[in-house]
């Protein structure tokens, strides 16, 4: 959930807000390239993607890097580099499960927009219509914030990740948080700006969106994500963790938290994902994320009208040059022309970047420690190289 490696506690939490997007060692030996099971096929020799992953491990000190790339030929290729478990030296599982962080926001936005298509939610209706009296604070009021503004981060709501309760991730690794407890951490802060007058990434927006889904459907948000997205398009390795569930269900690389520049890495693979909830709890794989974004952009999850709304963007330069944010999805220019559409995400221990192009190319790359700013840029550049080769 950090954009850069934390330098101090307060700095770490501020970065978390932007890294759940979208969204916080020494060089390690590389594992051998592992062939992927069907239907994905392994690259026959190191190529641009493999070289980029190798560099993220050897030069940037990432414990592991793994990727799935769907090329112009329509074939999926999987890649691994590094060590899957620093304690045992185990190899990186091919297409292993990872905590997908703020990719969760795209799943949640799809559910909200499906409910819009069904006439159960109004995109430009005030949040207070559905959650009366819930969102009130210093400079913000749910009567003046629309559902669209939640999904597009133009609400001005402060980020609950800045609350003191989340100042030290090592103390809350296995702590359960109720969504309302997280929301209270935002409501004690001041608004970032008046609703509709600016853009700033805030996990609180999707915390409220999850509560909105539950109020309108009468069911847990995770259940709706599973029924309306995961099961609908057959994402076999993607799920919303159950309450109290801390371990990943399938083979996975371990994820690590860097608490200070020179501190030993903390194994953060197992955790209570309630701290992320509807803003970042989804577990997935690089291949499933490619499938999800491909299905979304291909019109398999939303009617044309709602997909068009989702792809209507505003500038979000804080996320990178040329980045624009829609409703739970963002676009980034490619060096070879065109855009990549996706979201990206960060959870303690994992950073994922990627998305899909208009012509069906797709790439998702994950590293297993939250990188610093230069390494994070090289991760994003690796996605560009994978899509532009």
VEXNUPA-853491 format. One line per 5 residues: their letters; for each residue x, y negated, z negated of N, C-alpha, C. Coordinates in steps of 0.1 Angstrom, whole numbers. Each point is the difference from the previous one (the first is absolute). Example, Ala and Ser with C-alpha at 12.3 -4.5 7.8 and 13.67 -1.06 7.14 Angstrom:
REM residues 2
as> 132/57/-78/-9/-12/0/9/-12/0  -4/-11/7/9/-11/0/-8/-11/-8 .
This chain:
REM residues 389
xxxxx> 8/12/0/-8/-12/0/9/-13/0  13/1/2/8/-12/1/5/-2/14  2/-12/4/6/-3/13/15/0/-1  6/-4/-11/14/0/-1/4/7/-13  12/5/-2/4/6/-12/-1/-10/-11 .
xxxxx> -6/3/-12/-1/-9/-11/13/-5/-6  2/-12/-2/11/-5/-6/-2/-3/-15  -12/-2/-4/-4/-2/-14/-15/3/0  -5/2/-12/-14/4/-2/-10/-9/7  0/-12/-2/-10/-9/6/1/-1/15 .
xxxxx> 13/1/5/2/0/14/-5/12/6  1/12/-7/-5/12/5/-15/0/3  -7/-5/-10/-14/0/1/-5/-9/11  6/-12/2/-4/-9/11/2/7/13  11/8/1/3/6/13/-10/12/3 .
xxxxx> -5/6/-11/-9/11/1/-13/-5/7  -4/-12/-3/-12/-6/6/0/0/15  12/-4/5/1/-1/15/3/13/6  4/10/-7/4/13/6/-11/10/1  -10/-1/-8/-11/10/1/-7/-3/13 .
xxxxx> 8/-3/10/-4/-4/14/2/12/8  0/-7/-4/4/-5/9/2/8/-4  9/-22/-35/-2/7/-3/2/2/-4  70/26/-46/6/-7/0/-4/12/-2  125/42/16/5/12/-5/11/3/10 .
xxxxx> 1/4/-5/12/3/8/-4/8/12  8/1/11/-3/7/12/-1/15/-4  -9/7/7/-3/14/-3/2/8/13  3/13/-3/2/9/12/-13/2/7  0/2/13/-12/2/8/-3/15/0 .
xxxxx> -14/3/0/-4/14/2/1/2/15  0/13/4/-1/4/14/-14/-4/5  -1/-3/13/-12/-2/6/-9/12/-1  -12/-1/-5/-9/11/-2/-10/1/11  -2/12/7/-10/1/10/-14/-1/-6 .
xxxxx> -9/-6/7/-14/-2/-5/-9/12/4  -10/3/-8/-9/10/3/-10/-5/11  -6/9/8/-10/-5/10/-11/-7/-7  -6/-11/6/2/-3/14/11/-10/3  6/-5/-11/11/-9/2/13/7/5 .
xxxxx> 8/-6/8/12/7/5/12/-9/-4  11/7/-4/12/-8/-4/8/-5/12  6/-11/-2/9/-5/10/12/9/2  4/3/12/11/10/2/13/-5/-4  3/-13/-1/13/-5/-5/-3/-14/-6 .
xxxxx> 10/-5/-7/-2/-13/-6/-2/-10/11  -10/-9/-3/-4/-10/10/-1/-13/-8  -6/-10/6/-1/-13/-7/-6/1/-13  -11/7/-2/-7/1/-12/9/7/-11  6/11/4/8/7/-9/12/-8/-5 .
xxxxx> 6/-7/10/11/-9/-4/-4/-11/-10  -12/-5/2/-4/-11/-9/-3/6/-14  -6/12/-1/-2/6/-13/13/4/-6  9/5/7/14/3/-5/6/-12/-6  -1/-11/7/6/-13/-5/-7/-5/-13 .
xxxxx> -13/2/-1/-7/-4/-12/5/7/-12  4/13/2/5/8/-11/15/-3/-2  8/1/10/14/-1/-2/5/-14/-3  -6/-10/7/5/-13/-1/-8/-8/-10  -13/2/-2/-8/-7/-9/-4/6/-13 .
xxxxx> 5/13/-1/-2/7/-13/-14/5/-3  -8/1/10/-13/6/-3/2/15/-3  -7/5/-10/2/15/-3/-5/8/12  -11/-3/6/-5/7/11/-7/-9/9  -1/4/13/-9/-7/10/-6/11/8 .
xxxxx> -13/-2/4/-7/9/8/-10/-7/9  -2/6/12/-8/-7/10/-8/9/9  -11/-5/5/-7/7/11/-2/-11/11  4/4/12/-1/-9/12/-8/7/11  -10/-7/5/-8/5/11/4/-8/12 .
xxxxx> 7/6/10/5/-8/11/-9/-2/11  5/-5/11/-8/-3/12/-5/13/6  6/11/-3/-4/13/5/-11/6/-8  -4/-7/-11/-11/5/-8/4/11/-10  13/3/-1/5/11/-9/4/-7/-13 .
xxxxx> -2/7/-11/5/-4/-13/13/6/-3  10/-8/-5/13/5/-3/2/-4/-15  5/9/-8/3/-3/-14/15/0/-3  4/-8/-9/14/-2/-3/2/-1/-16  11/4/-4/4/-1/-14/15/-4/-1 .
xxxxx> 3/-7/-11/14/-3/-4/1/-1/-15  11/3/-5/2/-1/-15/-3/12/-8  -3/-3/-13/-2/11/-9/-14/-2/-6  -8/11/-1/-14/0/-4/-1/-1/-15  10/5/-8/0/0/-14/15/-2/-5 .
xxxxx> 3/-11/-6/13/-3/-4/5/9/-11  -9/6/-8/4/8/-11/4/14/5  -6/5/11/3/13/5/7/0/13  0/-11/7/6/0/14/-9/6/10  -13/2/-3/-9/7/10/-1/-9/12 .
xxxxx> -3/7/11/-2/-7/13/-13/-8/0  -1/-9/9/-12/-8/1/-11/8/8  -11/3/-6/-11/7/7/-4/-7/13  0/7/11/-5/-6/12/-14/-4/-1  -3/-13/3/-13/-6/-1/-6/2/-14 .
xxxxx> 9/-2/-10/-4/2/-14/-10/-11/-4  -8/3/-11/-10/-10/-5/8/-11/-7  -6/-12/1/5/-12/-6/-11/-8/-6  3/-9/-9/-10/-9/-5/-1/-11/10  -11/-2/6/-1/-9/12/-2/-15/-4 .
xxxxx> -2/-3/-13/-1/-13/-4/-11/-8/7  3/-12/5/-10/-9/5/-6/4/13  5/11/6/-8/6/11/-14/3/-4  -2/2/-13/-13/2/-6/-10/-11/3  5/-12/2/-8/-11/3/-7/2/13 .
xxxxx> 6/5/10/-6/3/13/-11/10/-2  2/10/-8/-11/10/-2/-12/-7/-7  3/-7/-10/-11/-7/-7/-7/-10/9  7/-7/8/-6/-10/9/-9/7/10  4/12/5/-9/8/9/-13/3/-7 .
xxxxx> 1/5/-12/-13/3/-7/-9/-12/-1  6/-11/-5/-8/-13/-1/-7/-3/13  8/0/11/-5/-3/13/-10/10/5  1/12/-3/-11/10/3/-13/-4/-7  2/-4/-12/-12/-5/-8/-6/-13/6 .
xxxxx> 9/-8/5/-5/-12/8/-8/5/12  5/9/7/-7/5/12/-13/6/-3  -1/6/-12/-13/6/-5/-10/-10/-5  4/-12/-1/-8/-11/-5/-1/0/-16  9/7/-6/0/0/-15/9/-10/-6 .
xxxxx> 9/-6/7/8/-11/-4/1/-11/11  0/-12/-4/1/-11/9/15/-5/-1  6/-1/12/14/-3/0/3/-15/-5  -10/-8/3/2/-14/-5/-10/-4/-11  -4/11/-8/-8/-2/-12/9/-1/-12 .
xxxxx> -4/-8/-9/8/-2/-12/1/13/-8  12/2/-6/3/11/-8/-10/1/-12  -4/-11/-5/-9/-1/-12/-13/7/3  -4/0/13/-13/6/4/0/15/-5  11/7/1/1/14/-3/6/3/-14 .
xxxxx> 9/-9/-4/6/1/-13/-2/-12/-9  -13/-3/-3/-4/-12/-7/8/-3/-13  6/-12/0/7/-4/-12/14/6/-3  4/9/9/13/8/-3/12/-9/3  0/-7/11/12/-8/4/-2/-14/-4 .
xxxxx> 5/-4/-12/0/-14/-5/13/-3/-6  5/-11/2/13/-4/-6/4/-14/3  12/-3/-3/6/-14/1/2/-3/15  -10/-7/6/1/-4/14/-5/10/10  -7/11/-4/-6/9/9/-13/5/-6 .
xxxxx> -9/3/10/-14/4/-4/-5/9/11  -5/12/-4/-5/9/10/-12/-5/8  -6/-11/-4/-11/-5/8/5/-8/12  13/-3/-1/7/-7/11/10/8/8  0/12/-3/10/9/7/-8/11/8 .
xxxxx> 3/1/13/-7/10/8/7/13/1  -7/10/5/6/13/2/11/-1/10  -2/-7/10/11/-2/10/13/-5/-6  -2/-10/-9/12/-6/-6/7/9/-9  -7/10/-6/7/10/-8/8/9/10 .
xxxxx> -6/4/11/7/9/9/12/-6/7  -1/-13/1/11/-8/8/10/-7/-9  -2/1/-13/9/-7/-9/0/-15/1  -12/-5/2/-2/-14/1/-9/-5/-12  -2/8/-10/-8/-3/-11/6/-9/-10 .
xxxxx> 13/0/-1/7/-8/-10/1/7/-14  -5/12/-1/1/7/-13/14/3/-3  4/-2/-13/13/3/-5/2/16/0  12/4/0/3/14/1/1/7/-14  -7/10/-2/0/7/-13/14/6/-3 .
xxxxx> 8/3/11/13/5/-2/9/-9/-8  -4/-13/-1/8/-10/-7/-3/0/-15  -9/9/-4/-4/0/-14/11/6/-9  1/-4/-13/10/5/-9/0/15/-1  -12/6/1/-1/15/-2/7/8/10 .
xxxxx> 3/-7/11/8/7/11/14/-6/2  5/-6/-11/13/-6/1/11/10/1  -2/12/-5/11/10/0/-6/13/4  2/5/12/-5/12/5/4/12/-7  12/0/-7/4/12/-7/-9/3/-12 .
xxxxx> -7/-10/-5/-8/2/-12/-14/4/4  -4/0/12/-14/3/4/0/11/11  10/7/1/1/11/11/-12/10/-2  -3/3/-12/-11/10/-2/-12/-6/-7  -1/-13/0/-11/-7/-7/-12/-1/9 .
xxxxx> -12/3/-5/-12/-2/8/-6/-14/-3  -4/-6/12/-6/-13/-1/-14/1/6  -10/-6/-7/-13/-2/6/1/-11/10  -8/0/11/0/-11/9/-3/-13/-6  -9/0/-9/-4/-13/-7/12/-5/-8 .
xxxxx> 8/9/-6/11/-5/-8/10/-7/10  2/6/12/9/-7/9/-6/-13/5  -13/-1/2/-6/-12/4/2/-11/-10  -2/4/-13/2/-10/-11/14/-6/1  10/8/4/13/-6/2/1/-11/10 .
xxxxx> -9/0/10/0/-11/10/-9/-11/-5  -11/3/-7/-9/-11/-4/5/-10/-10  11/4/-7/6/-9/-9/10/-10/7  2/2/13/9/-9/7/-7/-11/8  7/-9/5/-6/-11/8/-1/4/14 .
xxxxx> -10/-5/7/-2/2/15/13/-4/7  3/6/11/12/-3/8/-4/-12/9  -12/-1/4/-6/-11/8/-15/2/1  -7/-10/5/-14/1/2/-3/10/11  -11/8/-3/-3/11/10/-2/-6/14 .
xxxxx> 7/7/9/-1/-4/14/9/-11/5  9/-4/-9/9/-12/4/14/5/2  3/13/-2/14/4/1/1/15/2  12/5/0/2/15/1/11/4/-10  -3/10/-8/10/5/-9/-4/14/-4 .
xxxxx> 10/10/2/-3/14/-3/-3/1/-15  -11/7/-3/-3/2/-14/-7/14/-1  5/9/-9/-6/13/-2/-13/-1/-6  -3/-11/-7/-13/-2/-6/-11/1/10  2/-5/12/-10/0/10/-6/14/3 .
xxxxx> 9/10/0/-4/13/3/-4/8/-13  4/-5/-11/-6/5/-13/-15/-3/0  -3/-13/4/-14/-4/1/-8/8/11  7/2/11/-6/7/11/-4/14/-4  9/7/-8/-3/13/-5/-12/0/-9 .
xxxxx> -1/-10/-8/-12/-1/-9/-13/-3/8  2/-8/11/-11/-3/9/-6/13/6  10/8/5/-4/13/6/-8/9/-10  5/0/-12/-7/8/-10/-14/-5/-4  -1/-13/0/-13/-6/-4/-10/2/11 .
xxxxx> 4/-1/13/-9/1/11/-4/15/2  10/9/-1/-3/14/3/-4/8/-12  3/-4/-12/-3/8/-12/10/11/-2  11/0/8/9/11/-1/15/-5/-2  9/8/-5/14/-5/-1/6/-4/13 .
xxxxx> 8/-10/0/6/-5/13/8/11/7  7/8/-8/8/11/5/-8/10/7  -12/3/-5/-9/9/6/-5/-5/14  -3/-13/0/-4/-6/13/11/0/10  12/-3/-4/12/0/9/1/15/6 .
xxxxx> -1/9/-9/2/14/4/-11/4/10  -12/-3/-3/-11/4/9/0/-7/13  2/-13/-1/-2/-9/12/12/-1/9  12/3/-6/12/-2/8/8/13/1  5/5/-12/9/12/0/-6/12/6 .
xxxxx> -12/4/-4/-7/12/6/-5/-3/14  -4/-12/3/-6/-3/13/10/2/11  13/-3/-2/10/2/10/10/11/-3  -3/7/-10/9/12/-3/14/-2/-4  1/-9/-10/14/-3/-6/2/10/-11 .
xxxxx> 7/11/4/1/12/-9/10/-2/-12  8/-11/1/10/-2/-10/-2/-13/-8  -11/-6/1/-3/-13/-5/-11/1/-11  2/-7/-11/-11/0/-10/2/-11/-10  -11/-3/-7/0/-10/-11/2/8/-12 .
xxxxx> 10/-2/-8/2/8/-12/-12/-1/-10  -3/11/-6/-11/1/-10/5/-7/-13  -9/-4/-8/3/-6/-13/9/9/-8  11/-5/-5/9/8/-8/10/9/8  -1/0/13/9/8/9/13/-8/2 .
xxxxx> 11/6/-4/13/-7/1/9/6/10  -1/13/4/10/6/9/-5/0/14  9/0/10/-4/1/14/-3/15/3  -10/2/8/-6/14/2/9/9/9  7/-6/9/7/8/11/15/-4/0 .
xxxxx> 8/8/7/14/-4/1/3/-14/3  9/-6/-7/3/-14/1/14/-4/-4  5/-11/5/13/-4/-6/-3/-8/-13  10/1/-9/-2/-8/-12/2/-15/2  -8/-8/-7/1/-14/1/7/-6/-12 .
xxxxx> 7/-11/2/9/-5/-11/-3/-15/-2  1/-4/-13/-2/-14/-3/14/-6/-4  3/-11/5/12/-7/-4/-4/-12/-9  4/1/-13/-4/-9/-10/9/-12/-1  12/1/5/10/-11/0/10/4/11 .
xxxxx> 8/-10/5/9/3/11/10/11/-3  5/1/-12/10/10/-3/-5/11/-9  -13/0/-3/-6/11/-9/-2/13/8  1/11/-8/-3/13/7/-15/0/5  -2/7/11/-13/1/6/-9/9/-10 .
xxxxx> -12/-5/-1/-10/8/-8/-9/8/9  -2/13/-2/-9/8/8/-14/-4/-3  -7/-6/10/-13/-5/-1/-10/8/9  4/12/3/-9/8/9/-13/3/-6  0/4/-12/-13/2/-8/-4/-13/-6 .
xxxxx> -12/-3/1/-5/-13/-7/-15/1/0  -6/-8/-9/-14/-2/0/-3/-12/10  -7/3/11/-2/-10/11/-11/-9/-3  -6/1/-12/-11/-9/-3/4/-15/-1  13/-3/-2/5/-13/1/-1/-7/13 .
xxxxx> -1/9/11/-2/-5/13/-14/1/5  -7/10/-4/-14/2/3/-4/-3/15  -10/-8/2/-4/-2/14/10/-9/8  10/-6/-7/10/-8/7/11/8/5  2/13/-5/12/7/4/2/14/-5 .
xxxxx> -11/8/-3/2/13/-6/1/12/10  -3/-2/13/-1/11/9/14/7/2  -1/13/0/12/9/4/-2/5/14  10/0/8/-1/4/14/13/5/5  1/2/13/13/3/7/1/-10/11 .
xxxxx> 12/0/6/3/-9/11/-9/4/12  -2/13/2/-8/5/11/-14/-4/-2  -5/2/-12/-14/-3/-2/-3/-15/1  10/-8/-4/-2/-15/2/0/-3/15  8/6/7/-1/-2/15/-13/3/5 .
xxxxx> -6/12/-4/-13/4/4/-11/-10/-4  1/-4/-12/-10/-10/-5/0/-12/8  11/-7/2/1/-12/7/-4/2/15  4/11/5/-4/3/14/-15/1/1  -6/7/-9/-15/2/0/-7/-13/-2 .
xxxxx> 5/-8/-9/-6/-13/-3/1/-9/13  12/-2/5/1/-9/12/-7/6/12  -2/14/0/-7/6/11/-15/0/-1  -5/-6/-10/-15/-2/-2/-7/12/-6  7/9/-6/-6/12/-6/-6/-2/-14 .
xxxxx> 4/-11/-6/-5/-2/-14/-9/-12/-1  0/-9/9/-9/-12/-1/-7/-3/13  -12/-5/0/-6/-5/12/8/-12/6  -1/-2/12/8/-10/7/-1/-14/-6  -12/-4/-5/-1/-13/-6/8/-1/-13 .
xxxxx> 0/10/-8/7/-1/-13/15/2/3  4/8/9/14/1/4/6/-14/5  -9/-7/7/5/-13/5/1/-10/-11  -9/1/-10/2/-8/-12/13/3/-8  2/13/-1/12/5/-7/13/-6/7 .
xxxxx> 0/-1/13/12/-4/8/0/-15/2  -9/-7/-6/0/-15/1/10/-5/-12  11/-6/4/11/-2/-10/2/-14/-3  7/-3/-11/5/-13/-4/15/2/-2  8/-11/1/14/0/-2/4/5/-14 .
xxxxx> 10/9/-1/4/6/-13/16/0/1  6/-11/2/14/-1/2/8/5/-12  -6/0/-12/7/5/-11/4/15/1  -7/7/9/3/14/2/10/2/11  4/-11/7/10/2/11/-4/-9/11 .
xxxxx> 10/-3/9/-2/-9/11/-11/6/9  -10/-9/3/-10/4/10/-11/9/-6  1/4/-12/-10/10/-6/-13/-8/-2  -11/7/3/-13/-6/-2/-9/11/-7  -9/-5/-8/-7/9/-9/-15/0/4 .
xxxxx> -6/12/3/-14/1/3/-8/3/-13  -9/10/1/-7/5/-11/5/14/-4  10/-1/-9/7/13/-4/10/6/9  3/-8/11/10/5/10/8/-12/4  12/2/4/8/-11/5/7/3/13 .
xxxxx> 3/-10/8/7/2/12/14/-7/-1  10/7/7/14/-5/0/5/1/14  6/-11/5/5/0/14/12/10/1  1/7/12/11/9/3/10/-7/9  12/4/-1/11/-6/8/-2/3/15 .
xxxxx> -7/11/2/-2/4/14/-13/-5/6  -7/-8/-8/-13/-6/5/-11/7/-7  -12/-7/-1/-11/6/-6/0/0/-15  -9/7/-7/-1/0/-14/-1/14/-6  5/1/-12/-3/13/-8/-10/-4/-10 .
xxxxx> -11/8/-1/-10/-2/-10/1/11/-11  0/-5/-12/0/10/-12/-2/-8/-12  7/4/-11/0/-7/-12/13/1/-7  5/12/-3/11/2/-8/-3/0/-15  9/6/-8/-4/0/-14/13/3/-9 .
xxxxx> -1/-3/-12/10/3/-10/-6/4/-13  5/11/-6/-3/4/-13/13/2/-7  1/0/-13/12/3/-7/6/13/5  11/-1/7/6/12/6/-1/2/15  -8/-7/6/-2/2/15/-3/-14/7 .
xxxxx> 5/-1/12/-3/-11/8/-3/5/14  -11/-3/6/-4/5/13/-3/-12/9  5/1/13/-3/-10/10/-3/7/13  -9/-6/8/-4/7/12/-13/-5/6  -5/7/10/-13/-3/6/-1/5/14 .
xxxxx> -9/-4/7/-3/5/14/-1/-12/10  2/3/12/-1/-10/11/-12/3/8  -3/-10/9/-13/1/8/0/12/9  12/4/4/1/12/10/2/13/-7  -1/0/-14/0/13/-7/13/4/-6 .
xxxxx> 11/-7/2/12/3/-7/-2/-2/-15  7/7/-8/-1/-1/-15/13/3/-7  2/-6/-11/12/3/-8/-3/-4/-14  4/9/-10/0/-3/-14/13/5/-6  7/-9/-7/12/4/-7/-1/-3/-14 .
xxxxx> 5/9/-9/0/-1/-14/13/1/-6  4/-8/-10/12/2/-8/-4/2/-14  9/6/-9/-5/4/-13/6/-8/-11  3/-12/2/2/-10/-10/-4/-13/6  -5/-9/-8/-4/-13/5/13/-8/4 .
xxxxx> 1/-3/13/12/-7/4/1/-14/-3  13/-5/0/2/-15/-1/-4/-6/13  0/-13/1/-5/-8/12/7/4/13  14/0/0/7/4/12/-4/14/5  0/10/-10/-3/13/4/-15/2/5 .
xxxxx> -9/-8/-7/-14/0/4/-1/-5/15  8/-10/3/0/-5/14/5/11/10  10/8/-4/5/10/8/-10/11/2  -8/3/-11/-11/10/1/-10/-5/11  -4/-12/-1/-10/-6/10/6/1/14 .
xxxxx> 13/-4/1/7/1/13/0/14/6  1/10/-9/0/14/4/-13/4/6  -11/-5/-5/-13/2/6/-1/-6/13  5/-12/2/0/-7/13/9/8/10  11/5/-5/9/8/9/-7/13/4 .
xxxx> -8/6/-9/-7/13/3/-10/-2/11  -7/-12/-1/-11/-2/9/4/-6/13  12/-6/1/5/-7/12/10/9/7  4/11/-4/10/8/7/-5/5/13 .
